[in-house]
């Protein structure tokens, strides 16, 4: 299964070690949304960010819902995840 990730800025993408604003993450089996959150946490650690609270800086959205509220649900096969700053407003 593939999940497309869209970072809302290049700075956010760099925080997660991505060279572009769009990337694809591959999963096998019946992954849950919490598995995606785990990958993002590992990406931060691999790229020098070790503060656990740093994840709170970002919001992860799929289908208009934040991943934190649906983390126990099975991953939808057509999921595009948007990653932005949690304090983004309009």
Residue pairs with C-beta under 8 A, 6 or more apart in sequence:
1 26
1 27
1 28
1 31
1 75
1 77
2 24
2 25
2 26
2 27
3 24
3 25
3 26
3 27
3 36
3 75
3 79
3 80
3 81
4 22
4 23
4 24
4 79
4 80
4 81
5 18
5 22
5 23
5 24
5 25
5 80
5 81
5 83
6 21
6 22
6 80
6 81
6 82
6 83
7 13
7 16
7 18
7 21
7 22
7 23
7 83
7 84
8 21
8 82
8 83
8 84
8 85
8 88
9 21
9 84
10 21
12 58
12 83
12 84
12 85
13 19
13 20
13 21
13 23
14 47
15 44
15 47
15 49
15 58
16 40
16 43
16 44
16 47
16 83
17 43
17 46
17 47
25 36
25 39
27 35
27 75
30 74
30 75
31 74
31 75
32 71
32 72
32 73
32 74
32 75
33 62
33 67
33 70
33 71
33 72
33 73
33 75
34 67
34 71
34 72
35 75
36 60
36 67
36 75
36 81
37 55
37 60
37 67
37 68
37 71
40 55
40 58
40 60
40 83
41 55
44 50
44 54
44 55
56 86
57 85
57 86
58 83
58 84
58 85
58 86
59 66
59 83
59 84
59 85
59 86
59 88
60 66
60 67
60 68
60 81
60 82
60 83
61 67
61 81
61 82
61 83
61 84
62 70
62 76
62 79
62 80
62 81
62 82
63 76
63 79
67 81
